């Protein structure tokens, strides 16, 4: 299953958001998904399985507990895909910022060059 299909589910996005704050046990994750979505522990386990299969989370055994963490390198594919959109908008937004700054400079220059003329123009 592709990363985007995995992240299409709100429960799995919620689990990743929880894990972005730090590692959690399966029980802690199940309690949060139960409180927010009303789903059972077995249903949460299925979501965790999908996240493991797409390599978005890692699990380690700590005695009887399973501790989950985000596998941040696996998010590189998602980041790379999103970057193509950022790059498309970066240059036009930079140009807009330049034009706005140029307009502010021009207004300041006019105002400081002849304050009386600016007051007469606005009247």
N, CA, C and O of each residue as an XYZ file, in Angstrom:
492
protein
N       0.857     -1.187      0.000
C       0.000      0.000      0.000
C       0.895      1.240      0.000
O       1.857      1.303      0.767
N       0.602      2.199     -0.825
C       1.397      3.414     -0.933
C       1.185      4.303      0.297
O       0.176      4.209      0.995
N       2.149      5.147      0.527
C       2.089      6.049      1.684
C       0.833      6.905      1.638
O       0.191      7.111      2.668
N       0.473      7.407      0.464
C      -0.683      8.292      0.368
C      -1.979      7.558      0.673
O      -2.879      8.122      1.295
N      -2.083      6.321      0.247
C      -3.265      5.531      0.583
C      -3.316      5.267      2.083
O      -4.386      5.296      2.689
N      -2.177      5.016      2.663
C      -2.114      4.788      4.113
C      -2.563      6.030      4.865
O      -3.336      5.941      5.819
N      -2.077      7.184      4.435
C      -2.387      8.430      5.138
C      -3.777      8.980      4.817
O      -4.200      9.971      5.413
N      -4.481      8.354      3.893
C      -5.841      8.800      3.571
C      -6.792      8.545      4.737
O      -7.829      9.199      4.845
N      -6.451      7.612      5.600
C      -7.319      7.264      6.723
C      -7.065      8.190      7.916
O      -5.919      8.332      8.341
N      -8.104      8.822      8.463
C      -7.914      9.762      9.579
C      -7.372      9.103     10.850
O      -6.669      9.754     11.623
N      -7.680      7.845     11.075
C      -7.158      7.162     12.268
C      -5.640      7.018     12.146
O      -4.914      7.260     13.110
N      -5.169      6.632     10.984
C      -3.728      6.468     10.799
C      -3.009      7.813     10.845
O      -1.899      7.902     11.371
N      -3.627      8.856     10.302
C      -3.019     10.197     10.423
C      -2.936     10.595     11.888
O      -1.933     11.159     12.326
N      -3.989     10.303     12.645
C      -4.001     10.621     14.080
C      -2.873      9.881     14.806
O      -2.188     10.462     15.648
N      -2.685      8.616     14.483
C      -1.623      7.834     15.121
C      -0.261      8.455     14.814
O       0.577      8.574     15.708
N      -0.032      8.845     13.574
C       1.241      9.482     13.233
C       1.417     10.809     13.959
O       2.521     11.134     14.396
N       0.344     11.575     14.091
C       0.420     12.839     14.831
C       0.785     12.588     16.292
O       1.579     13.329     16.872
N       0.207     11.545     16.882
C       0.560     11.181     18.262
C       2.037     10.825     18.364
O       2.738     11.288     19.264
N       2.498     10.002     17.438
C       3.879      9.526     17.473
C       4.882     10.624     17.117
O       6.056     10.526     17.473
N       4.437     11.654     16.429
C       5.326     12.772     16.117
C       5.792     13.463     17.400
O       6.849     14.093     17.413
N       5.023     13.350     18.460
C       5.371     13.951     19.759
C       6.325     13.072     20.552
O       6.949     13.536     21.507
N       6.444     11.799     20.163
C       7.336     10.884     20.873
C       6.790      9.477     20.847
O       5.650      9.243     20.445
N       7.618      8.541     21.283
C       7.199      7.144     21.234
C       6.073      6.871     22.223
O       5.964      7.506     23.272
N       5.234      5.897     21.849
C       4.087      5.496     22.672
C       3.917      3.993     22.603
O       4.313      3.341     21.636
N       3.323      3.468     23.647
C       3.006      2.038     23.634
C       1.730      1.815     22.829
O       0.946      2.737     22.601
N       1.544      0.569     22.406
C       0.329      0.218     21.658
C      -0.908      0.522     22.501
O      -1.923      0.971     21.969
N      -0.833      0.286     23.792
C      -1.966      0.571     24.679
C      -2.306      2.049     24.738
O      -3.481      2.418     24.745
N      -1.288      2.898     24.781
C      -1.523      4.349     24.795
C      -2.149      4.811     23.485
O      -3.041      5.658     23.476
N      -1.677      4.251     22.393
C      -2.240      4.601     21.079
C      -3.692      4.136     20.994
O      -4.558      4.869     20.518
N      -3.951      2.914     21.459
C      -5.322      2.376     21.427
C      -6.260      3.220     22.273
O      -7.404      3.449     21.879
N      -5.797      3.688     23.433
C      -6.641      4.527     24.302
C      -6.992      5.832     23.591
O      -8.131      6.293     23.663
N      -6.025      6.421     22.911
C      -6.274      7.680     22.208
C      -7.235      7.489     21.039
O      -8.135      8.305     20.841
N      -7.056      6.425     20.268
C      -7.958      6.204     19.133
C      -9.364      5.832     19.608
O     -10.352      6.167     18.954
N      -9.449      5.143     20.740
C     -10.771      4.833     21.307
C     -11.470      6.129     21.721
O     -12.649      6.325     21.427
N     -10.743      7.006     22.399
C     -11.332      8.266     22.854
C     -11.746      9.158     21.685
O     -12.804      9.785     21.725
N     -10.932      9.212     20.666
C     -11.217     10.130     19.550
C     -12.160      9.553     18.509
O     -13.020     10.264     17.989
N     -12.006      8.255     18.194
C     -12.775      7.667     17.104
C     -13.751      6.588     17.549
O     -14.576      6.134     16.755
N     -13.668      6.174     18.802
C     -14.558      5.132     19.306
C     -14.251      3.751     18.767
O     -15.147      2.911     18.683
N     -12.997      3.495     18.396
C     -12.655      2.183     17.851
C     -11.959      1.321     18.911
O     -11.396      1.832     19.879
N     -12.012      0.038     18.707
C     -11.481     -0.922     19.674
C      -9.964     -1.073     19.545
O      -9.352     -0.582     18.597
N      -9.381     -1.762     20.517
C      -7.949     -2.050     20.490
C      -7.581     -2.922     19.281
O      -6.577     -2.647     18.625
N      -8.367     -3.970     18.963
C      -8.034     -4.752     17.766
C      -8.079     -3.928     16.470
O      -7.272     -4.145     15.566
N      -9.015     -2.995     16.386
C      -9.086     -2.136     15.199
C      -7.849     -1.238     15.128
O      -7.292     -1.027     14.051
N      -7.423     -0.713     16.274
C      -6.203      0.102     16.313
C      -5.003     -0.733     15.900
O      -4.127     -0.254     15.180
N      -4.958     -1.979     16.352
C      -3.859     -2.873     15.978
C      -3.786     -3.058     14.462
O      -2.695     -3.137     13.896
N      -4.938     -3.126     13.809
C      -4.955     -3.253     12.350
C      -4.374     -1.998     11.685
O      -3.641     -2.091     10.700
N      -4.706     -0.833     12.231
C      -4.148      0.418     11.692
C      -2.635      0.459     11.903
O      -1.894      0.882     11.015
N      -2.179      0.022     13.072
C      -0.741     -0.018     13.338
C      -0.041     -0.984     12.384
O       1.082     -0.731     11.950
N      -0.701     -2.077     12.064
C      -0.139     -3.055     11.120
C       0.060     -2.411      9.750
O       1.104     -2.591      9.123
N      -0.936     -1.662      9.288
C      -0.820     -0.986      7.987
C       0.328      0.022      8.026
O       1.098      0.121      7.070
N       0.447      0.765      9.117
C       1.529      1.735      9.247
C       2.896      1.050      9.263
O       3.860      1.574      8.706
N       2.978     -0.112      9.897
C       4.232     -0.889      9.890
C       4.545     -1.394      8.485
O       5.690     -1.320      8.038
N       3.533     -1.906      7.789
C       3.739     -2.469      6.447
C       4.198     -1.418      5.441
O       4.924     -1.739      4.501
N       3.789     -0.188      5.626
C       4.239      0.893      4.744
C       5.489      1.571      5.295
O       5.960      2.569      4.751
N       6.014      1.017      6.376
C       7.274      1.463      6.974
C       7.197      2.875      7.548
O       8.224      3.535      7.707
N       5.994      3.340      7.860
C       5.853      4.671      8.445
C       6.121      4.674      9.948
O       6.459      5.711     10.519
N       5.970      3.521     10.584
C       6.273      3.416     12.010
C       7.196      2.226     12.246
O       7.244      1.276     11.465
N       7.907      2.317     13.327
C       8.764      1.214     13.775
C       8.246      0.763     15.129
O       7.673      1.551     15.881
N       8.450     -0.501     15.431
C       8.001     -1.056     16.701
C       9.169     -1.792     17.347
O       9.959     -2.445     16.666
N       9.266     -1.679     18.652
C      10.235     -2.467     19.410
C       9.514     -3.070     20.600
O       8.571     -2.491     21.139
N       9.970     -4.225     20.991
C       9.362     -4.930     22.109
C      10.100     -4.531     23.377
O      11.330     -4.555     23.432
N       9.333     -4.165     24.391
C       9.876     -3.802     25.704
C       9.120     -4.614     26.740
O       8.126     -4.151     27.299
N       9.593     -5.821     26.994
C       8.862     -6.734     27.878
C       7.537     -7.095     27.224
O       7.507     -7.555     26.082
N       6.432     -6.883     27.955
C       5.126     -7.203     27.371
C       4.563     -6.097     26.463
O       3.526     -6.275     25.825
N       5.253     -4.973     26.417
C       4.733     -3.831     25.651
C       5.392     -3.721     24.282
O       6.540     -4.120     24.083
N       4.627     -3.169     23.351
C       5.170     -2.821     22.044
C       5.209     -1.297     21.989
O       4.198     -0.625     22.193
N       6.395     -0.769     21.711
C       6.613      0.676     21.684
C       6.761      1.110     20.232
O       7.570      0.558     19.486
N       5.974      2.097     19.844
C       5.955      2.584     18.457
C       6.616      3.955     18.352
O       6.517      4.787     19.254
N       7.290      4.164     17.228
C       7.879      5.457     16.886
C       7.672      5.713     15.399
O       7.459      4.781     14.624
N       7.736      6.964     15.011
C       7.651      7.326     13.592
C       8.976      6.974     12.928
O      10.045      7.230     13.483
N       8.901      6.400     11.764
C      10.088      6.129     10.957
C      10.275      7.309     10.021
O       9.811      7.287      8.881
N      10.956      8.337     10.503
C      11.054      9.585      9.739
C      11.700      9.432      8.368
O      11.265     10.123      7.448
N      12.703      8.584      8.158
C      13.229      8.452      6.789
C      12.168      7.997      5.783
O      12.249      8.338      4.603
N      11.189      7.239      6.236
C      10.141      6.780      5.320
C       9.261      7.937      4.851
O       8.585      7.829      3.828
N       9.266      9.028      5.586
C       8.466     10.192      5.193
C       9.145     11.006      4.092
O       8.560     11.956      3.574
N      10.381     10.637      3.733
C      11.093     11.353      2.672
C      10.342     11.317      1.344
O      10.341     12.305      0.609
N       9.705     10.190      1.029
C       8.927     10.079     -0.215
C       7.793     11.104     -0.220
O       7.545     11.766     -1.228
N       7.114     11.225      0.911
C       6.027     12.190      1.033
C       6.565     13.617      0.906
O       5.992     14.447      0.201
N       7.647     13.880      1.584
C       8.251     15.212      1.538
C       8.686     15.568      0.118
O       8.459     16.690     -0.335
N       9.300     14.637     -0.579
C       9.745     14.885     -1.953
C       8.565     15.188     -2.870
O       8.653     16.063     -3.730
N       7.473     14.473     -2.689
C       6.294     14.704     -3.522
C       5.719     16.097     -3.256
O       5.356     16.809     -4.192
N       5.637     16.479     -1.993
C       5.102     17.792     -1.643
C       6.029     18.926     -2.076
O       5.563     20.026     -2.375
N       7.324     18.671     -2.111
C       8.301     19.701     -2.473
C       8.088     20.216     -3.888
O       8.369     21.381     -4.166
N       7.596     19.368     -4.789
C       7.373     19.831     -6.156
C       6.350     20.961     -6.201
O       6.421     21.821     -7.079
N       5.413     20.973     -5.280
C       4.418     22.042     -5.250
C       4.992     23.290     -4.606
O       4.708     24.408     -5.036
N       5.788     23.099     -3.590
C       6.429     24.236     -2.937
C       7.311     24.987     -3.932
O       7.274     26.216     -3.989
N       8.088     24.267     -4.700
C       8.989     24.881     -5.661
C       8.233     25.660     -6.738
O       8.728     26.679     -7.218
N       7.055     25.201     -7.118
C       6.268     25.899     -8.141
C       5.814     27.267     -7.653
O       5.699     28.202     -8.446
N       5.556     27.393     -6.354
C       5.029     28.636     -5.821
C       6.112     29.534     -5.227
O       5.864     30.717     -4.991
N       7.287     29.004     -4.984
C       8.327     29.770     -4.303
C       8.736     30.999     -5.096
O       8.771     32.095     -4.536
N       9.046     30.860     -6.374
C       9.516     31.994     -7.169
C       8.456     33.075     -7.317
O       8.767     34.244     -7.091
N       7.201     32.743     -7.691
C       6.195     33.813     -7.782
C       5.946     34.510     -6.443
O       5.702     35.716     -6.417
N       6.003     33.781     -5.350
C       5.803     34.411     -4.039
C       6.978     35.314     -3.691
O       6.783     36.372     -3.094
N       8.188     34.918     -4.052
C       9.350     35.779     -3.833
C       9.216     37.061     -4.646
O       9.533     38.145     -4.155
N       8.747     36.944     -5.886
C       8.563     38.119     -6.733
C       7.500     39.053     -6.155
O       7.655     40.274     -6.189
N       6.429     38.478     -5.629
C       5.384     39.290     -4.996
C       5.945     40.030     -3.786
O       5.659     41.213     -3.599
N       6.732     39.354     -2.970
C       7.336     39.993     -1.795
C       8.236     41.152     -2.216
O       8.255     42.195     -1.563
N       8.980     40.971     -3.304
C       9.854     42.036     -3.806
C       9.036     43.243     -4.245
O       9.383     44.381     -3.927
N       7.953     43.001     -4.972
C       7.100     44.109     -5.430
C       6.442     44.843     -4.261
O       6.335     46.069     -4.282
N       6.009     44.111     -3.260
C       5.414     44.752     -2.086
C       6.435     45.625     -1.371
O       6.116     46.743     -0.965
N       7.658     45.129     -1.211
C       8.717     45.908     -0.565
C       9.042     47.149     -1.391
O       9.255     48.229     -0.840
N       9.082     46.990     -2.724
C       9.360     48.121     -3.605
C       8.277     49.198     -3.441
O       8.594     50.387     -3.392
N       7.023     48.798     -3.358
C       5.928     49.748     -3.172
C       6.020     50.481     -1.836
O       5.768     51.684     -1.764
N       6.376     49.765     -0.798
C       6.535     50.405      0.518
C       7.663     51.422      0.502
O       7.533     52.516      1.051
N       8.775     51.053     -0.134
C       9.911     51.985     -0.233
C       9.507     53.238     -0.995
O       9.859     54.349     -0.602
N       8.777     53.061     -2.072
C       8.344     54.196     -2.896
C       7.424     55.122     -2.095
O       7.565     56.344     -2.156
N       6.488     54.543     -1.349
C       5.593     55.376     -0.528
C       6.364     56.127      0.552
O       6.092     57.301      0.802
N       7.330     55.456      1.199
C       8.151     56.121      2.230
C       8.970     57.242      1.613
O       9.088     58.324      2.188
N       9.532     56.982      0.446
C      10.365     57.987     -0.217
C       9.534     59.214     -0.575
O       9.978     60.345     -0.376
N       8.352     59.003     -1.093
C       7.479     60.137     -1.425
C       7.087     60.911     -0.182
O       7.035     62.141     -0.190
N       6.811     60.180      0.883
C       6.357     60.822      2.128
C       7.484     61.641      2.761
O       7.235     62.745      3.244
N       8.703     61.132      2.769
C       9.815     61.855      3.397
C      10.360     62.951      2.504
O      10.922     63.924      3.009
N      10.211     62.824      1.175
C      10.723     63.838      0.252
C       9.939     65.129      0.353
O      10.543     66.201      0.346
N       8.618     65.075      0.445
C       7.789     66.275      0.491
C       6.531     65.970      1.294
O       5.491     65.667      0.710
N       6.604     66.044      2.642
C       5.441     65.707      3.465
C       4.250     66.597      3.172
O       3.115     66.133      3.285
N       4.453     67.866      2.797
C       3.339     68.761      2.495
C       2.593     68.340      1.261
O       1.368     68.449      1.204
N       3.321     67.857      0.260
C       2.690     67.410     -0.980
C       1.833     66.174     -0.742
O       0.753     66.049     -1.319
N       2.317     65.241      0.120
C       1.537     64.049      0.430
C       0.244     64.423      1.116
O      -0.795     63.827      0.833
N       0.281     65.412      2.028
C      -0.931     65.829      2.728
C      -1.896     66.483      1.747
O      -3.104     66.269      1.847
N      -1.393     67.274      0.803
C      -2.253     67.938     -0.170
C      -2.889     66.919     -1.113
O      -4.038     67.079     -1.524
N      -2.126     65.853     -1.460
C      -2.665     64.844     -2.357
C      -3.782     64.080     -1.701
O      -4.744     63.708     -2.372
N      -3.687     63.828     -0.385
C      -4.704     63.016      0.272
C      -5.945     63.824      0.618
O      -6.970     63.238      0.964
N      -5.887     65.174      0.534
C      -7.042     65.994      0.869
C      -8.033     66.091     -0.241
O      -9.060     66.754     -0.096
